[in-house]
């Protein structure tokens, strides 16, 4: 068992066992299967999910969809109107944090769509599943016990192979009665191999352009001195 051995079995017992008290019902929807070329490997962190689509729907019919962006070397998230979702470190055991930043909101549903971010959600199986993914972790609450249904849909298969039931493009979490307090959860993710061919984000390109422009300006000044 070679997946992220830096995360000890004791830590896994805390994350998974500590969350087992939460009443999470798991549902799978196999009606759609998406093929991807392969996986980059099994270590994905919060900064490697740019483009992941996050939709939060609240009891007052307010719904907001945002695109994930990195916030640090190994962290990322989305920051909405009165709420945020962030994650830092390896998603194999790393905590996702949902925070309410505005008053009066009650969260009914959270949808994470990985395909736009070349991200797949990796579930735990009795044995290792898709080649390159190693063992995963199901959605589970950490440190709290709300009641929710986690639905995995858009099964993911490597090109030419059948889906094995561990990889999914979409995770939908429905909260029974809604939730109004901050909560934490775990959910392992992996990256589609096309992630390695991504063009740098526009912000990165802009910074590079400014840097090059600054060097050119300095060079002109030196020549004219």
Residue, then its C-alpha position, 0 to 999 in steps of 0.5 A: x500500500x504505497x499511497x502517501x505513506x507520509x500520512x500515517x495509519x493513525x492519522x487516517x484512523x482519525x480522519x475516517x474513523x473520527x468522521x464515521x459518526x456522521x450520518x453520510x449516505x453514499x449514492x452512485x450514478x453510473x449513467x455517464x462514463x467519461x474517459x481520460x487518457x491517464x492520471x498524473x499520479x496519486x498526489x494532488x493538493x489544493x493548488x492543483x485543482x484550478x478550474x474545479x467548479x464549485x456550486x453552493x445552493x442555499x435555502x433562500x434559493x441563492x445559488x453561486x457557482x465559482x471556479x477554483x483557484x490556487x491561493x498558495x504553493x499547495x492550497x486553493x479555494x473559492x470565495x463566494x458571497x457569504x461563504x468560502x471553500x478551501x483546501x490545503x495540502x495533499x487531498x489524501x487526508x488533507x482537510x477541506x474547509x467550508x466557512x460561512x462568512x456572511x449572516x443568515x445563510x443555510x447551505x442545502x447543497x454543495x456540488x463539486x465538478x472536477x472535469x473543468x479542473x482536470x480533477x477526479x474524486x478518488x473513492x476508497x475501494x476494498x482493493x486498489x482500483x484504477x491504475x495510477x490512483x492507489x487507494x482513495x478516501x470517500x467524502x466524510x465529515x471531520x469533527x462534526x456530525x451533520x446528516x448528508x447524502x454524497x452522490x458520485x456521478x460521471x464515472x471516470x475510466x482510463x482510455x480503453x478500460x472500464x470504469x472501476x468505481x473509484x474515480x468520479x468527475x462529480x461529487x454532490x453533497x445534499x445536507x438534510x435540513x441544511x447546515x448553517x455552521x462551518x464544517x470540515x471534510x475529507x475527500x481524496x482527489x487525483x489529476x487527469x494526466x492532461x494537467x501536465x500540459x496546462x498553459x500557465x494561468x493568465x495571472x502568471x503570464x501577466x506577471x511574467x510579461x511585466x517582469x520581462x517588460x521591466x528587464x527590457x526597460x532596465x536594459x534600455x536605460x543602461x544603453x542610453x546612460 
